[in-house]
Amino acid sequence: MTEETNLLLIGLVVLLSVASLAAALISWRSAKPLPSALSNINARIRAWWIMIAAISIAFLFGKTGVVILFGLVSFAALREYVTLTHTHRSDHWLLLGAFLIVIPVQYYLVWVEWYGLYSIFIPVYVFLAMSVLTALWGNTSRFLERISEQQWGIMLSVYCISHVPALATLHIEGFEGRQMLLIAFLIAVVQGCDVLQFIFGKLFGKHRISPKVSPSKTWEGLIGGVASASLLGAALSWLTPFSPLQAGGLAAIACIMGFFGGLVASAIKRDRGVKDWGHMIEGHGGMMDRADSLVFAAPVFFHLIRYFWT
């Protein structure tokens, strides 16, 4: 890992240590049982320790490590998604192919840096093949609904998320060998925005954005979270090839797209009548509950950098 990555990880460990100590002190002084908001914060801090440890281990192995890590994230996220969709027995072989063929091939193409193919492999070849194979099977019951759900699941869980490790393949003049820092930057600002939106929403939230989709999301939380996360992005410009102004602007775009990703994920959960995608991460539900803000942010962030800086 580079010196910048080490400094970032050390800073995160220090920040989490302070947060853990403060939460433990507040919990010790609070009445039992703990208020739900405090329990939620404690669970979030524990989950962050796990996630930082996983990302740190992946970074030790460079591009290969992050490709494997996010390949596993896609596998877990797609598994959660499939459990919420309508499937027939005839779809099982197609779904098995999504796990055993589509995910490995997409991440292999990212690993070998074949942009021309990994950028279209899923939205062109996989989507066409899925509809043809399902039609050949002959089961037309809810055909359009089943195909649409499966394709949307692969788009969210695999295609979009694969753009996070794809950041390590970008070749930016004067930034050679440091592309992993772009991944650290994206995760830091987007996940940081999630936390900041939660804080601003709890402190000042009054006007809900879409009450029927996500009652907890407010305009005050969104504006405060995006504004403060943009400042965080500008402060972290030393991790990137961007100026503070550019880093802040990219952070703002990524955070807004992250908000949209979370809103869409909430709409899917409401449609299926569930609160969380799963129960993999204590305090955060399933994998997609944690990765939903990266789903929209990662491809937009990736292509902005690719088209304007490479």
ZADO-1210 file (C-alpha; in nm, 4 decimals, padded with zeros to 6 digits):
<atoms>
<atom x="00.0000" y="00.0000" z="00.0000" code="MET" pos="1"/>
<atom x="00.1104" y="00.3576" z="-00.0648" code="THR" pos="2"/>
<atom x="00.1973" y="00.6068" z="00.2075" code="GLU" pos="3"/>
<atom x="-00.1281" y="00.7942" z="00.1397" code="GLU" pos="4"/>
<atom x="-00.3322" y="00.4755" z="00.1845" code="THR" pos="5"/>
<atom x="-00.1557" y="00.4004" z="00.5133" code="ASN" pos="6"/>
<atom x="-00.2257" y="00.7528" z="00.6384" code="LEU" pos="7"/>
<atom x="-00.5924" y="00.7227" z="00.5418" code="LEU" pos="8"/>
<atom x="-00.6337" y="00.3865" z="00.7147" code="LEU" pos="9"/>
<atom x="-00.4553" y="00.5127" z="01.0254" code="ILE" pos="10"/>
<atom x="-00.6849" y="00.8140" z="01.0294" code="GLY" pos="11"/>
<atom x="-00.9922" y="00.5918" z="00.9972" code="LEU" pos="12"/>
<atom x="-00.8724" y="00.3653" z="01.2779" code="VAL" pos="13"/>
<atom x="-00.8135" y="00.6654" z="01.5036" code="VAL" pos="14"/>
<atom x="-01.1544" y="00.8093" z="01.4155" code="LEU" pos="15"/>
<atom x="-01.3307" y="00.4776" z="01.4772" code="LEU" pos="16"/>
<atom x="-01.1422" y="00.4311" z="01.8035" code="SER" pos="17"/>
<atom x="-01.2581" y="00.7722" z="01.9263" code="VAL" pos="18"/>
<atom x="-01.6144" y="00.6963" z="01.8114" code="ALA" pos="19"/>
<atom x="-01.6077" y="00.3557" z="01.9837" code="SER" pos="20"/>
<atom x="-01.4778" y="00.5068" z="02.3069" code="LEU" pos="21"/>
<atom x="-01.7373" y="00.7859" z="02.2995" code="ALA" pos="22"/>
<atom x="-02.0200" y="00.5412" z="02.2231" code="ALA" pos="23"/>
<atom x="-01.9068" y="00.3090" z="02.5028" code="ALA" pos="24"/>
<atom x="-01.8958" y="00.5976" z="02.7507" code="LEU" pos="25"/>
<atom x="-02.2408" y="00.7250" z="02.6495" code="ILE" pos="26"/>
<atom x="-02.3833" y="00.3714" z="02.6641" code="SER" pos="27"/>
<atom x="-02.2364" y="00.3203" z="03.0113" code="TRP" pos="28"/>
<atom x="-02.4012" y="00.6385" z="03.1363" code="ARG" pos="29"/>
<atom x="-02.7361" y="00.5807" z="02.9615" code="SER" pos="30"/>
<atom x="-03.0383" y="00.4076" z="03.1032" code="ALA" pos="31"/>
<atom x="-03.0957" y="00.0426" z="03.0212" code="LYS" pos="32"/>
<atom x="-03.2213" y="-00.0742" z="02.7803" code="PRO" pos="33"/>
<atom x="-03.0354" y="00.1622" z="02.5494" code="LEU" pos="34"/>
<atom x="-03.2375" y="00.4024" z="02.3316" code="PRO" pos="35"/>
<atom x="-03.2850" y="00.2734" z="01.9762" code="SER" pos="36"/>
<atom x="-03.0801" y="00.5574" z="01.8245" code="ALA" pos="37"/>
<atom x="-02.7825" y="00.4774" z="02.0495" code="LEU" pos="38"/>
<atom x="-02.8087" y="00.1052" z="01.9784" code="SER" pos="39"/>
<atom x="-02.8127" y="00.1859" z="01.6072" code="ASN" pos="40"/>
<atom x="-02.4996" y="00.3977" z="01.6358" code="ILE" pos="41"/>
<atom x="-02.3176" y="00.1235" z="01.8303" code="ASN" pos="42"/>
<atom x="-02.4139" y="-00.1329" z="01.5653" code="ALA" pos="43"/>
<atom x="-02.2960" y="00.0980" z="01.2865" code="ARG" pos="44"/>
<atom x="-01.9575" y="00.1470" z="01.4547" code="ILE" pos="45"/>
<atom x="-01.9092" y="-00.2301" z="01.4952" code="ARG" pos="46"/>
<atom x="-02.0003" y="-00.2822" z="01.1304" code="ALA" pos="47"/>
<atom x="-01.7539" y="-00.0135" z="01.0231" code="TRP" pos="48"/>
<atom x="-01.4722" y="-00.1939" z="01.2068" code="TRP" pos="49"/>
<atom x="-01.5499" y="-00.5086" z="01.0072" code="ILE" pos="50"/>
<atom x="-01.5689" y="-00.3232" z="00.6767" code="MET" pos="51"/>
<atom x="-01.2468" y="-00.1288" z="00.7320" code="ILE" pos="52"/>
<atom x="-01.0676" y="-00.4542" z="00.8204" code="ALA" pos="53"/>
<atom x="-01.1943" y="-00.6229" z="00.5015" code="ALA" pos="54"/>
<atom x="-01.0958" y="-00.3279" z="00.2805" code="ILE" pos="55"/>
<atom x="-00.7525" y="-00.3031" z="00.4451" code="SER" pos="56"/>
<atom x="-00.6802" y="-00.6717" z="00.3788" code="ILE" pos="57"/>
<atom x="-00.7937" y="-00.6333" z="00.0169" code="ALA" pos="58"/>
<atom x="-00.5691" y="-00.3294" z="-00.0304" code="PHE" pos="59"/>
<atom x="-00.2697" y="-00.5326" z="00.0861" code="LEU" pos="60"/>
<atom x="-00.3104" y="-00.7486" z="-00.2254" code="PHE" pos="61"/>
<atom x="-00.3550" y="-00.4553" z="-00.4609" code="GLY" pos="62"/>
<atom x="-00.5816" y="-00.4699" z="-00.7636" code="LYS" pos="63"/>
<atom x="-00.6294" y="-00.8454" z="-00.7316" code="THR" pos="64"/>
<atom x="-00.7414" y="-00.8063" z="-00.3714" code="GLY" pos="65"/>
<atom x="-01.0060" y="-00.5437" z="-00.4443" code="VAL" pos="66"/>
<atom x="-01.1345" y="-00.7351" z="-00.7491" code="VAL" pos="67"/>
<atom x="-01.1852" y="-01.0451" z="-00.5324" code="ILE" pos="68"/>
<atom x="-01.3398" y="-00.8442" z="-00.2482" code="LEU" pos="69"/>
<atom x="-01.5967" y="-00.6714" z="-00.4665" code="PHE" pos="70"/>
<atom x="-01.6623" y="-00.9921" z="-00.6568" code="GLY" pos="71"/>
<atom x="-01.7674" y="-01.1405" z="-00.3229" code="LEU" pos="72"/>
<atom x="-01.9726" y="-00.8288" z="-00.2494" code="VAL" pos="73"/>
<atom x="-02.1542" y="-00.8756" z="-00.5812" code="SER" pos="74"/>
<atom x="-02.2129" y="-01.2436" z="-00.5054" code="PHE" pos="75"/>
<atom x="-02.3668" y="-01.1631" z="-00.1653" code="ALA" pos="76"/>
<atom x="-02.5704" y="-00.8695" z="-00.2997" code="ALA" pos="77"/>
<atom x="-02.7118" y="-01.0714" z="-00.5903" code="LEU" pos="78"/>
<atom x="-02.7999" y="-01.3562" z="-00.3554" code="ARG" pos="79"/>
<atom x="-02.9979" y="-01.1144" z="-00.1375" code="GLU" pos="80"/>
<atom x="-03.1691" y="-00.9660" z="-00.4412" code="TYR" pos="81"/>
<atom x="-03.2725" y="-01.3047" z="-00.5808" code="VAL" pos="82"/>
<atom x="-03.4427" y="-01.3999" z="-00.2549" code="THR" pos="83"/>
<atom x="-03.6823" y="-01.1059" z="-00.3031" code="LEU" pos="84"/>
<atom x="-03.7808" y="-01.1818" z="-00.6638" code="THR" pos="85"/>
<atom x="-04.0365" y="-01.4070" z="-00.8316" code="HIS" pos="86"/>
<atom x="-03.8675" y="-01.7103" z="-00.9871" code="THR" pos="87"/>
<atom x="-03.9812" y="-02.0371" z="-01.1433" code="HIS" pos="88"/>
<atom x="-03.7963" y="-02.3651" z="-01.1383" code="ARG" pos="89"/>
<atom x="-03.7090" y="-02.3013" z="-01.5019" code="SER" pos="90"/>
<atom x="-03.5139" y="-01.9908" z="-01.3930" code="ASP" pos="91"/>
<atom x="-03.2794" y="-02.1788" z="-01.1604" code="HIS" pos="92"/>
<atom x="-03.0240" y="-02.2711" z="-01.4257" code="TRP" pos="93"/>
<atom x="-03.0211" y="-01.9115" z="-01.5490" code="LEU" pos="94"/>
<atom x="-02.9636" y="-01.7821" z="-01.1960" code="LEU" pos="95"/>
<atom x="-02.6914" y="-02.0404" z="-01.1401" code="LEU" pos="96"/>
<atom x="-02.5202" y="-01.9070" z="-01.4519" code="GLY" pos="97"/>
<atom x="-02.5406" y="-01.5541" z="-01.3115" code="ALA" pos="98"/>
<atom x="-02.3482" y="-01.6623" z="-01.0018" code="PHE" pos="99"/>
<atom x="-02.1017" y="-01.9053" z="-01.1595" code="LEU" pos="100"/>
<atom x="-02.0427" y="-01.7416" z="-01.4987" code="ILE" pos="101"/>
<atom x="-02.1523" y="-01.3770" z="-01.5133" code="VAL" pos="102"/>
<atom x="-01.9887" y="-01.2600" z="-01.1884" code="ILE" pos="103"/>
<atom x="-01.6510" y="-01.4353" z="-01.2470" code="PRO" pos="104"/>
<atom x="-01.6345" y="-01.3235" z="-01.6126" code="VAL" pos="105"/>
<atom x="-01.7252" y="-00.9614" z="-01.5365" code="GLN" pos="106"/>
<atom x="-01.4632" y="-00.9341" z="-01.2632" code="TYR" pos="107"/>
<atom x="-01.2030" y="-01.1184" z="-01.4712" code="TYR" pos="108"/>
<atom x="-01.2550" y="-00.8644" z="-01.7489" code="LEU" pos="109"/>
<atom x="-01.2064" y="-00.5855" z="-01.4942" code="VAL" pos="110"/>
<atom x="-00.8925" y="-00.7575" z="-01.3626" code="TRP" pos="111"/>
<atom x="-00.7365" y="-00.7831" z="-01.7116" code="VAL" pos="112"/>
<atom x="-00.8479" y="-00.4220" z="-01.7777" code="GLU" pos="113"/>
<atom x="-01.0522" y="-00.5065" z="-02.0894" code="TRP" pos="114"/>
<atom x="-01.2699" y="-00.1955" z="-02.0763" code="TYR" pos="115"/>
<atom x="-01.4138" y="-00.2456" z="-02.4234" code="GLY" pos="116"/>
<atom x="-01.5745" y="-00.5720" z="-02.3129" code="LEU" pos="117"/>
<atom x="-01.6527" y="-00.5340" z="-01.9420" code="TYR" pos="118"/>
<atom x="-01.8386" y="-00.2096" z="-02.0174" code="SER" pos="119"/>
<atom x="-02.0856" y="-00.3933" z="-02.2458" code="ILE" pos="120"/>
<atom x="-02.0622" y="-00.7606" z="-02.1416" code="PHE" pos="121"/>
<atom x="-02.3620" y="-00.7453" z="-01.9056" code="ILE" pos="122"/>
<atom x="-02.5908" y="-00.4788" z="-02.0573" code="PRO" pos="123"/>
<atom x="-02.5549" y="-00.6240" z="-02.4087" code="VAL" pos="124"/>
<atom x="-02.4496" y="-00.9876" z="-02.4236" code="TYR" pos="125"/>
<atom x="-02.5770" y="-01.1133" z="-02.0876" code="VAL" pos="126"/>
<atom x="-02.9131" y="-00.9367" z="-02.1122" code="PHE" pos="127"/>
<atom x="-02.9751" y="-01.0654" z="-02.4641" code="LEU" pos="128"/>
<atom x="-02.8711" y="-01.4184" z="-02.3686" code="ALA" pos="129"/>
<atom x="-03.0945" y="-01.4209" z="-02.0598" code="MET" pos="130"/>
<atom x="-03.4081" y="-01.3357" z="-02.2565" code="SER" pos="131"/>
<atom x="-03.3279" y="-01.5860" z="-02.5328" code="VAL" pos="132"/>
<atom x="-03.2522" y="-01.8724" z="-02.2943" code="LEU" pos="133"/>
<atom x="-03.5673" y="-01.8082" z="-02.0934" code="THR" pos="134"/>
<atom x="-03.7753" y="-01.8020" z="-02.4117" code="ALA" pos="135"/>
<atom x="-03.6156" y="-02.1262" z="-02.5326" code="LEU" pos="136"/>
<atom x="-03.7097" y="-02.2899" z="-02.2032" code="TRP" pos="137"/>
<atom x="-04.0717" y="-02.2262" z="-02.2984" code="GLY" pos="138"/>
<atom x="-04.2102" y="-02.1001" z="-01.9666" code="ASN" pos="139"/>
<atom x="-04.3924" y="-01.7760" z="-02.0535" code="THR" pos="140"/>
<atom x="-04.5619" y="-01.7273" z="-01.7169" code="SER" pos="141"/>
<atom x="-04.4785" y="-01.3703" z="-01.5997" code="ARG" pos="142"/>
<atom x="-04.2011" y="-01.3763" z="-01.8612" code="PHE" pos="143"/>
<atom x="-04.1433" y="-01.0014" z="-01.8828" code="LEU" pos="144"/>
<atom x="-04.1524" y="-00.9550" z="-01.5055" code="GLU" pos="145"/>
<atom x="-03.9084" y="-01.2402" z="-01.4399" code="ARG" pos="146"/>
<atom x="-03.6593" y="-01.1287" z="-01.7051" code="ILE" pos="147"/>
<atom x="-03.6755" y="-00.7650" z="-01.5975" code="SER" pos="148"/>
<atom x="-03.6200" y="-00.8511" z="-01.2313" code="GLU" pos="149"/>
<atom x="-03.3237" y="-01.0767" z="-01.3081" code="GLN" pos="150"/>
<atom x="-03.1610" y="-00.8263" z="-01.5425" code="GLN" pos="151"/>
<atom x="-03.2096" y="-00.5382" z="-01.2992" code="TRP" pos="152"/>
<atom x="-03.0597" y="-00.7489" z="-01.0202" code="GLY" pos="153"/>
<atom x="-02.7468" y="-00.8235" z="-01.2236" code="ILE" pos="154"/>
<atom x="-02.7205" y="-00.4591" z="-01.3276" code="MET" pos="155"/>
<atom x="-02.7313" y="-00.3361" z="-00.9673" code="LEU" pos="156"/>
<atom x="-02.5428" y="-00.6151" z="-00.7928" code="SER" pos="157"/>
<atom x="-02.2743" y="-00.6938" z="-01.0483" code="VAL" pos="158"/>
<atom x="-02.2347" y="-00.4426" z="-01.3287" code="TYR" pos="159"/>
<atom x="-02.2557" y="-00.1245" z="-01.1208" code="CYS" pos="160"/>
<atom x="-02.0566" y="-00.2533" z="-00.8236" code="ILE" pos="161"/>
<atom x="-01.7791" y="-00.3835" z="-01.0522" code="SER" pos="162"/>
<atom x="-01.6959" y="-00.0220" z="-01.1348" code="HIS" pos="163"/>
<atom x="-01.5476" y="00.0203" z="-00.7870" code="VAL" pos="164"/>
<atom x="-01.2450" y="-00.2073" z="-00.8507" code="PRO" pos="165"/>
<atom x="-01.2421" y="-00.0823" z="-01.2123" code="ALA" pos="166"/>
<atom x="-01.1118" y="00.2478" z="-01.0723" code="LEU" pos="167"/>
<atom x="-00.7804" y="00.0690" z="-01.0118" code="ALA" pos="168"/>
<atom x="-00.7464" y="00.0160" z="-01.3893" code="THR" pos="169"/>
<atom x="-00.7599" y="00.3835" z="-01.4865" code="LEU" pos="170"/>
<atom x="-00.4330" y="00.5244" z="-01.6196" code="HIS" pos="171"/>
<atom x="-00.4010" y="00.8894" z="-01.5237" code="ILE" pos="172"/>
<atom x="-00.0888" y="01.0786" z="-01.6204" code="GLU" pos="173"/>
<atom x="00.1236" y="01.1509" z="-01.3138" code="GLY" pos="174"/>
<atom x="-00.0901" y="00.9232" z="-01.0957" code="PHE" pos="175"/>
<atom x="00.0565" y="00.5883" z="-01.1992" code="GLU" pos="176"/>
<atom x="00.0631" y="00.3208" z="-00.9299" code="GLY" pos="177"/>
<atom x="-00.1756" y="00.5130" z="-00.7045" code="ARG" pos="178"/>
<atom x="-00.5122" y="00.4307" z="-00.8619" code="GLN" pos="179"/>
<atom x="-00.6182" y="00.2325" z="-00.5533" code="MET" pos="180"/>
<atom x="-00.6495" y="00.5664" z="-00.3767" code="LEU" pos="181"/>
<atom x="-00.9446" y="00.6517" z="-00.6009" code="LEU" pos="182"/>
<atom x="-01.1300" y="00.3543" z="-00.4503" code="ILE" pos="183"/>
<atom x="-01.0459" y="00.4736" z="-00.0993" code="ALA" pos="184"/>
<atom x="-01.1627" y="00.8249" z="-00.1892" code="PHE" pos="185"/>
<atom x="-01.4945" y="00.7076" z="-00.3360" code="LEU" pos="186"/>
<atom x="-01.5757" y="00.4805" z="-00.0424" code="ILE" pos="187"/>
<atom x="-01.4742" y="00.7439" z="00.2135" code="ALA" pos="188"/>
<atom x="-01.6906" y="01.0236" z="00.0697" code="VAL" pos="189"/>
<atom x="-01.9941" y="00.8125" z="-00.0222" code="VAL" pos="190"/>
<atom x="-02.0075" y="00.6127" z="00.2998" code="GLN" pos="191"/>
<atom x="-01.9178" y="00.9255" z="00.4954" code="GLY" pos="192"/>
<atom x="-02.2093" y="01.1038" z="00.3286" code="CYS" pos="193"/>
<atom x="-02.4417" y="00.8248" z="00.4451" code="ASP" pos="194"/>
<atom x="-02.3341" y="00.8813" z="00.8049" code="VAL" pos="195"/>
<atom x="-02.3511" y="01.2597" z="00.7733" code="LEU" pos="196"/>
<atom x="-02.6992" y="01.2444" z="00.6201" code="GLN" pos="197"/>
<atom x="-02.8067" y="01.0294" z="00.9134" code="PHE" pos="198"/>
<atom x="-02.6632" y="01.2814" z="01.1624" code="ILE" pos="199"/>
<atom x="-02.8049" y="01.5924" z="00.9919" code="PHE" pos="200"/>
<atom x="-03.1381" y="01.4186" z="00.9469" code="GLY" pos="201"/>
<atom x="-03.1577" y="01.3298" z="01.3159" code="LYS" pos="202"/>
<atom x="-03.0569" y="01.6795" z="01.4260" code="LEU" pos="203"/>
<atom x="-03.2421" y="01.8996" z="01.1776" code="PHE" pos="204"/>
<atom x="-03.4622" y="01.6785" z="00.9592" code="GLY" pos="205"/>
<atom x="-03.8188" y="01.8060" z="00.9191" code="LYS" pos="206"/>
<atom x="-03.9054" y="01.7894" z="00.5489" code="HIS" pos="207"/>
<atom x="-03.9198" y="01.4379" z="00.4073" code="ARG" pos="208"/>
<atom x="-03.8111" y="01.3827" z="00.0482" code="ILE" pos="209"/>
<atom x="-04.0183" y="01.0751" z="-00.0331" code="SER" pos="210"/>
<atom x="-04.2136" y="00.9585" z="00.2737" code="PRO" pos="211"/>
<atom x="-04.3635" y="00.6530" z="00.1066" code="LYS" pos="212"/>
<atom x="-04.0240" y="00.5266" z="-00.0128" code="VAL" pos="213"/>
<atom x="-03.7891" y="00.6213" z="00.2703" code="SER" pos="214"/>
<atom x="-03.9459" y="00.8079" z="00.5646" code="PRO" pos="215"/>
<atom x="-03.6078" y="00.8751" z="00.7262" code="SER" pos="216"/>
<atom x="-03.4614" y="01.0682" z="00.4308" code="LYS" pos="217"/>
<atom x="-03.5071" y="01.4432" z="00.4644" code="THR" pos="218"/>
<atom x="-03.4023" y="01.7455" z="00.2633" code="TRP" pos="219"/>
<atom x="-03.2075" y="01.8769" z="00.5627" code="GLU" pos="220"/>
<atom x="-03.0210" y="01.5475" z="00.5927" code="GLY" pos="221"/>
<atom x="-02.9477" y="01.5336" z="00.2186" code="LEU" pos="222"/>
<atom x="-02.8264" y="01.8925" z="00.1884" code="ILE" pos="223"/>
<atom x="-02.6219" y="01.8790" z="00.5072" code="GLY" pos="224"/>
<atom x="-02.4758" y="01.5387" z="00.4221" code="GLY" pos="225"/>
<atom x="-02.3809" y="01.6245" z="00.0635" code="VAL" pos="226"/>
<atom x="-02.2390" y="01.9651" z="00.1577" code="ALA" pos="227"/>
<atom x="-02.0248" y="01.8304" z="00.4419" code="SER" pos="228"/>
<atom x="-01.9168" y="01.5235" z="00.2408" code="ALA" pos="229"/>
<atom x="-01.8132" y="01.7561" z="-00.0432" code="SER" pos="230"/>
<atom x="-01.5929" y="01.9432" z="00.2020" code="LEU" pos="231"/>
<atom x="-01.4568" y="01.6068" z="00.3140" code="LEU" pos="232"/>
<atom x="-01.3810" y="01.5247" z="-00.0504" code="GLY" pos="233"/>
<atom x="-01.1978" y="01.8551" z="-00.0932" code="ALA" pos="234"/>
<atom x="-00.9993" y="01.7838" z="00.2239" code="ALA" pos="235"/>
<atom x="-00.9073" y="01.4402" z="00.0848" code="LEU" pos="236"/>
<atom x="-00.7900" y="01.5781" z="-00.2504" code="SER" pos="237"/>
<atom x="-00.4366" y="01.4695" z="-00.1536" code="TRP" pos="238"/>
<atom x="-00.5534" y="01.1135" z="-00.2207" code="LEU" pos="239"/>
<atom x="-00.6394" y="01.2008" z="-00.5805" code="THR" pos="240"/>
<atom x="-00.4980" y="01.3657" z="-00.8940" code="PRO" pos="241"/>
<atom x="-00.7600" y="01.6404" z="-00.8544" code="PHE" pos="242"/>
<atom x="-00.7484" y="01.9899" z="-00.7130" code="SER" pos="243"/>
<atom x="-00.9491" y="02.0512" z="-00.3930" code="PRO" pos="244"/>
<atom x="-01.2245" y="02.2153" z="-00.6001" code="LEU" pos="245"/>
<atom x="-01.2376" y="01.9233" z="-00.8444" code="GLN" pos="246"/>
<atom x="-01.2308" y="01.6669" z="-00.5636" code="ALA" pos="247"/>
<atom x="-01.5125" y="01.8472" z="-00.3845" code="GLY" pos="248"/>
<atom x="-01.7210" y="01.8619" z="-00.7027" code="GLY" pos="249"/>
<atom x="-01.6676" y="01.4920" z="-00.7788" code="LEU" pos="250"/>
<atom x="-01.7507" y="01.4074" z="-00.4178" code="ALA" pos="251"/>
<atom x="-02.0763" y="01.6047" z="-00.4446" code="ALA" pos="252"/>
<atom x="-02.1773" y="01.4218" z="-00.7642" code="ILE" pos="253"/>
<atom x="-02.0867" y="01.0832" z="-00.6137" code="ALA" pos="254"/>
<atom x="-02.2845" y="01.1588" z="-00.2978" code="CYS" pos="255"/>
<atom x="-02.5931" y="01.2722" z="-00.4902" code="ILE" pos="256"/>
<atom x="-02.5773" y="00.9553" z="-00.7016" code="MET" pos="257"/>
<atom x="-02.5262" y="00.7584" z="-00.3803" code="GLY" pos="258"/>
<atom x="-02.8448" y="00.9107" z="-00.2425" code="PHE" pos="259"/>
<atom x="-03.0336" y="00.8107" z="-00.5590" code="PHE" pos="260"/>
<atom x="-02.8974" y="00.4575" z="-00.5285" code="GLY" pos="261"/>
<atom x="-03.0170" y="00.4321" z="-00.1704" code="GLY" pos="262"/>
<atom x="-03.3582" y="00.5718" z="-00.2672" code="LEU" pos="263"/>
<atom x="-03.4022" y="00.3163" z="-00.5470" code="VAL" pos="264"/>
<atom x="-03.2922" y="00.0346" z="-00.3151" code="ALA" pos="265"/>
<atom x="-03.5497" y="00.1523" z="-00.0591" code="SER" pos="266"/>
<atom x="-03.8202" y="00.1542" z="-00.3261" code="ALA" pos="267"/>
<atom x="-03.7385" y="-00.2076" z="-00.4139" code="ILE" pos="268"/>
<atom x="-03.7566" y="-00.3077" z="-00.0475" code="LYS" pos="269"/>
<atom x="-04.0909" y="-00.1310" z="-00.0035" code="ARG" pos="270"/>
<atom x="-04.2227" y="-00.3087" z="-00.3109" code="ASP" pos="271"/>
<atom x="-04.1236" y="-00.6405" z="-00.1555" code="ARG" pos="272"/>
<atom x="-04.2439" y="-00.5490" z="00.1935" code="GLY" pos="273"/>
<atom x="-03.9097" y="-00.5894" z="00.3723" code="VAL" pos="274"/>
<atom x="-03.7071" y="-00.3553" z="00.5918" code="LYS" pos="275"/>
<atom x="-03.3594" y="-00.4847" z="00.5027" code="ASP" pos="276"/>
<atom x="-03.2078" y="-00.6771" z="00.2148" code="TRP" pos="277"/>
<atom x="-03.0712" y="-00.9352" z="00.4575" code="GLY" pos="278"/>
<atom x="-02.9069" y="-00.9859" z="00.7959" code="HIS" pos="279"/>
<atom x="-02.5430" y="-01.0375" z="00.7016" code="MET" pos="280"/>
<atom x="-02.4071" y="-00.7265" z="00.8765" code="ILE" pos="281"/>
<atom x="-02.5262" y="-00.6540" z="01.2296" code="GLU" pos="282"/>
<atom x="-02.6776" y="-00.3085" z="01.2445" code="GLY" pos="283"/>
<atom x="-02.6759" y="-00.2662" z="00.8680" code="HIS" pos="284"/>
<atom x="-02.8972" y="-00.5456" z="00.7379" code="GLY" pos="285"/>
<atom x="-02.7616" y="-00.7168" z="00.4289" code="GLY" pos="286"/>
<atom x="-02.4748" y="-00.6512" z="00.1928" code="MET" pos="287"/>
<atom x="-02.6893" y="-00.4428" z="-00.0416" code="MET" pos="288"/>
<atom x="-02.8001" y="-00.2263" z="00.2513" code="ASP" pos="289"/>
<atom x="-02.4362" y="-00.1249" z="00.2840" code="ARG" pos="290"/>
<atom x="-02.3480" y="-00.1131" z="-00.0853" code="ALA" pos="291"/>
<atom x="-02.6626" y="00.0540" z="-00.2238" code="ASP" pos="292"/>
<atom x="-02.5056" y="00.4015" z="-00.2210" code="SER" pos="293"/>
<atom x="-02.2106" y="00.2739" z="-00.4260" code="LEU" pos="294"/>
<atom x="-02.4351" y="00.1186" z="-00.6907" code="VAL" pos="295"/>
<atom x="-02.5174" y="00.4460" z="-00.8679" code="PHE" pos="296"/>
<atom x="-02.2132" y="00.6406" z="-00.7497" code="ALA" pos="297"/>
<atom x="-01.9416" y="00.4022" z="-00.8750" code="ALA" pos="298"/>
<atom x="-02.0171" y="00.3938" z="-01.2518" code="PRO" pos="299"/>
<atom x="-02.0809" y="00.7697" z="-01.2694" code="VAL" pos="300"/>
<atom x="-01.7633" y="00.8484" z="-01.0722" code="PHE" pos="301"/>
<atom x="-01.5643" y="00.6014" z="-01.2863" code="PHE" pos="302"/>
<atom x="-01.6764" y="00.7425" z="-01.6207" code="HIS" pos="303"/>
<atom x="-01.6334" y="01.1056" z="-01.5178" code="LEU" pos="304"/>
<atom x="-01.2698" y="01.0317" z="-01.4344" code="ILE" pos="305"/>
<atom x="-01.2166" y="00.8153" z="-01.7429" code="ARG" pos="306"/>
<atom x="-01.3536" y="01.0722" z="-01.9856" code="TYR" pos="307"/>
<atom x="-01.2004" y="01.3848" z="-01.8317" code="PHE" pos="308"/>
<atom x="-00.8725" y="01.2714" z="-01.6740" code="TRP" pos="309"/>
<atom x="-00.7412" y="00.9748" z="-01.8764" code="THR" pos="310"/>
</atoms>
